[in-house]
Amino acid sequence: MGARNLAMLLLLGALWGASFLFIEVAVPALGPVLLVDLRVLLAATALALCTVVVGRLPALWVRWKEFLILGGLNAAAPFTLIAASQLNLTASLAAILNSTTPLFAAVVAAAWIGEALTVSKVVGLLLGVVGVAVLVGLDPVPLSGIVLLSVGASLLAALCYALGGVYAKRTFLGVSPLGMGIGQQAGAAAILLPPAIAAVPGEPPSLAVVLSVLGLALLSTAVAYLLYFRL
């Protein structure tokens, strides 16, 4: 890995890490489905505006079915599961659970596309999870049925990310990062739009909620997925 890719990876980790804090602020006011639909809709819009600078909008409609699948696996399902789980979990615990994504990805890639799952890779991934836990600190959360369900939802989200990442690698070879970002977020927005409309709250959100939604959509999603698909 070169210095440029390493810098992109570190920035991506920071942007995705911040998403848990944004969700913590916004999800109690908006609910998981509306928050996630705003997240992906605003991100898709921002990325589409980027094409004005680039000068060409990718022909996304040609592969709309694949983008719906990618949007469901890599955005709609995991984003909603994580947002719902954070109604009962701390941001740090949610981040630790999300750090299992590489573990799931290694297993999925080995089973789906034949990537080697070596002992050293497994040990390295497990050490990475431990490192995240030490870094952010595991807040004490009293165990209950709803907490265990929330933990399960977070782990299921990590599995969705793993499936989505391998699906993207297998299906969208040669598609630009900008095209991938727009297609994924637009697909997720289309999936979540009907339930999101039904979940609109009766009172306007606070400024902190609005800023958290913007940070989540523009930084932790639009910019983050440009880096993700580039990597």
C-alpha positions as CSV (number, residue, x, y, z in Angstrom):
1,M,0.0,0.0,0.0
2,G,1.4,3.4,-1.0
3,A,1.4,6.5,1.0
4,R,-1.5,8.0,-0.9
5,N,-3.7,4.9,-0.4
6,L,-2.8,4.8,3.3
7,A,-3.8,8.4,3.8
8,M,-7.1,7.8,2.0
9,L,-7.7,4.8,4.3
10,L,-7.0,6.8,7.4
11,L,-9.3,9.6,6.3
12,L,-12.0,7.0,5.4
13,G,-11.7,5.5,8.9
14,A,-12.1,9.0,10.5
15,L,-15.1,9.8,8.4
16,W,-16.9,6.5,9.1
17,G,-16.0,6.8,12.8
18,A,-17.6,10.2,13.0
19,S,-20.8,8.7,11.5
20,F,-21.6,7.0,14.8
21,L,-21.5,10.3,16.6
22,F,-23.8,12.0,14.0
23,I,-26.2,9.1,14.3
24,E,-26.2,9.3,18.1
25,V,-27.4,12.9,17.9
26,A,-29.9,12.6,15.0
27,V,-31.6,9.2,15.3
28,P,-33.7,9.9,18.5
29,A,-35.3,12.9,16.7
30,L,-35.8,11.4,13.2
31,G,-35.9,7.6,13.7
32,P,-33.7,5.2,11.8
33,V,-35.5,5.0,8.5
34,L,-36.0,8.7,7.9
35,L,-32.5,9.5,9.0
36,V,-30.9,6.9,6.7
37,D,-33.1,8.0,3.7
38,L,-32.0,11.6,4.2
39,R,-28.4,10.4,4.5
40,V,-28.4,8.6,1.2
41,L,-30.6,11.0,-0.7
42,L,-28.5,14.0,0.3
43,A,-25.3,12.1,-0.5
44,A,-26.6,11.0,-3.9
45,T,-27.5,14.6,-4.7
46,A,-24.1,15.9,-3.6
47,L,-22.3,13.3,-5.7
48,A,-24.5,14.1,-8.7
49,L,-23.6,17.8,-8.4
50,C,-19.9,16.7,-8.5
51,T,-20.6,15.4,-12.0
52,V,-21.3,19.0,-13.0
53,V,-17.6,19.7,-12.2
54,V,-16.5,16.5,-13.9
55,G,-18.7,17.3,-16.8
56,R,-20.4,13.9,-17.3
57,L,-23.1,12.0,-15.5
58,P,-22.5,8.3,-15.6
59,A,-25.1,6.2,-17.4
60,L,-26.4,4.6,-14.2
61,W,-29.8,3.6,-15.5
62,V,-28.1,0.9,-17.7
63,R,-27.3,-1.0,-14.5
64,W,-30.2,0.1,-12.2
65,K,-31.0,-3.4,-11.0
66,E,-27.4,-4.0,-9.8
67,F,-27.3,-0.6,-8.1
68,L,-30.5,-1.4,-6.3
69,I,-28.9,-4.6,-5.0
70,L,-25.7,-2.7,-4.1
71,G,-27.7,0.1,-2.4
72,G,-29.7,-2.4,-0.4
73,L,-26.6,-4.5,0.7
74,N,-24.1,-1.7,1.2
75,A,-26.3,1.2,2.4
76,A,-30.0,0.8,3.1
77,A,-29.8,-2.4,5.2
78,P,-26.6,-1.7,7.2
79,F,-27.3,2.0,7.7
80,T,-30.8,1.3,9.0
81,L,-29.6,-1.5,11.3
82,I,-26.9,0.6,12.8
83,A,-29.1,3.6,13.3
84,A,-31.8,1.4,14.9
85,S,-29.2,-0.3,17.2
86,Q,-27.9,3.1,18.4
87,L,-31.2,3.9,20.0
88,N,-30.0,1.4,22.6
89,L,-26.2,1.3,22.3
90,T,-23.5,3.8,22.8
91,A,-21.6,5.2,19.8
92,S,-18.4,3.6,21.0
93,L,-19.9,0.1,21.3
94,A,-21.6,0.5,17.9
95,A,-18.2,1.4,16.4
96,I,-16.6,-1.7,18.0
97,L,-19.3,-4.0,16.6
98,N,-18.9,-2.4,13.2
99,S,-15.2,-3.2,13.3
100,T,-16.1,-6.8,12.7
101,T,-16.8,-5.9,9.1
102,P,-13.3,-7.0,7.9
103,L,-13.7,-10.3,9.6
104,F,-17.0,-11.0,7.8
105,A,-15.5,-9.6,4.6
106,A,-12.6,-12.0,4.7
107,V,-14.9,-15.0,5.2
108,V,-17.3,-13.8,2.5
109,A,-14.5,-13.1,0.0
110,A,-13.0,-16.6,0.7
111,A,-16.4,-18.3,0.1
112,W,-17.6,-16.1,-2.8
113,I,-14.5,-15.1,-4.9
114,G,-11.9,-17.5,-3.6
115,E,-9.6,-15.1,-1.7
116,A,-7.2,-16.9,0.6
117,L,-8.2,-16.9,4.2
118,T,-4.8,-17.4,5.9
119,V,-4.1,-17.8,9.6
120,S,-2.1,-14.6,9.7
121,K,-5.0,-12.7,8.1
122,V,-7.5,-14.0,10.7
123,V,-5.1,-13.2,13.6
124,G,-4.5,-9.7,12.2
125,L,-8.2,-9.0,11.8
126,L,-8.9,-10.2,15.4
127,L,-6.1,-8.0,16.7
128,G,-7.7,-5.1,14.8
129,V,-11.0,-5.6,16.6
130,V,-9.3,-5.7,19.9
131,G,-7.4,-2.5,19.0
132,V,-10.6,-0.6,18.2
133,A,-12.1,-1.8,21.5
134,V,-9.1,-0.5,23.4
135,L,-9.0,2.8,21.5
136,V,-12.6,3.9,21.9
137,G,-13.3,2.3,25.2
138,L,-16.2,-0.1,25.9
139,D,-18.9,1.8,27.7
140,P,-20.8,-0.3,30.3
141,V,-24.2,-1.2,28.9
142,P,-26.6,-3.2,31.0
143,L,-27.5,-6.4,29.3
144,S,-31.2,-6.8,28.4
145,G,-33.2,-8.3,25.6
146,I,-33.3,-5.1,23.6
147,V,-29.6,-4.5,24.0
148,L,-28.8,-8.0,22.7
149,L,-31.1,-7.5,19.8
150,S,-29.3,-4.2,19.0
151,V,-25.9,-6.0,19.2
152,G,-27.3,-8.6,16.8
153,A,-28.5,-5.8,14.4
154,S,-25.0,-4.2,14.5
155,L,-23.4,-7.5,13.7
156,L,-25.9,-8.1,10.9
157,A,-25.0,-4.7,9.5
158,A,-21.3,-5.7,9.4
159,L,-22.2,-8.8,7.5
160,C,-24.2,-6.7,5.0
161,Y,-21.2,-4.4,4.5
162,A,-19.1,-7.5,3.8
163,L,-21.6,-8.9,1.3
164,G,-21.9,-5.4,-0.4
165,G,-18.2,-4.9,-0.6
166,V,-17.6,-8.3,-2.3
167,Y,-20.6,-7.8,-4.6
168,A,-19.2,-4.4,-5.7
169,K,-15.8,-5.8,-6.4
170,R,-17.3,-8.7,-8.4
171,T,-20.0,-6.7,-10.3
172,F,-18.8,-3.2,-11.0
173,L,-15.3,-3.7,-12.3
174,G,-14.3,-0.6,-14.3
175,V,-17.1,1.7,-13.0
176,S,-15.8,5.0,-11.7
177,P,-15.9,5.7,-7.9
178,L,-18.2,8.7,-8.6
179,G,-20.6,6.5,-10.6
180,M,-20.5,3.8,-7.9
181,G,-21.2,6.3,-5.1
182,I,-24.2,7.9,-6.9
183,G,-25.6,4.6,-8.0
184,Q,-25.4,3.0,-4.5
185,Q,-26.9,6.0,-2.7
186,A,-29.6,6.5,-5.2
187,G,-30.5,2.8,-5.0
188,A,-30.7,2.9,-1.3
189,A,-32.8,6.1,-1.4
190,A,-35.3,4.5,-3.7
191,I,-35.6,1.5,-1.4
192,L,-36.2,3.5,1.7
193,L,-38.3,6.4,0.4
194,P,-41.8,4.9,1.0
195,P,-41.2,4.0,4.7
196,A,-39.3,7.3,5.2
197,I,-42.3,9.4,4.1
198,A,-44.5,7.6,6.6
199,A,-41.9,8.4,9.4
200,V,-41.7,12.2,8.9
201,P,-42.0,13.7,12.4
202,G,-44.6,16.3,13.3
203,E,-42.2,19.0,14.5
204,P,-39.0,20.4,12.9
205,P,-35.7,19.1,14.1
206,S,-33.2,21.1,16.1
207,L,-30.1,22.8,14.6
208,A,-27.9,20.0,16.1
209,V,-29.9,17.4,14.4
210,V,-29.8,19.2,11.0
211,L,-26.0,19.7,11.3
212,S,-25.6,16.0,12.2
213,V,-27.6,14.9,9.2
214,L,-25.5,17.1,6.9
215,G,-22.3,15.8,8.4
216,L,-23.5,12.2,8.1
217,A,-24.7,12.6,4.5
218,L,-21.9,14.8,3.1
219,L,-18.8,13.8,5.0
220,S,-19.5,10.3,6.3
221,T,-21.3,9.1,3.2
222,A,-20.6,11.2,0.0
223,V,-16.9,11.8,0.6
224,A,-16.4,8.5,2.4
225,Y,-17.8,6.4,-0.4
226,L,-15.7,8.2,-3.0
227,L,-12.6,7.1,-1.0
228,Y,-14.1,3.7,-0.4
229,F,-14.7,2.8,-4.0
230,R,-11.4,4.4,-5.1
231,L,-9.6,2.1,-2.6
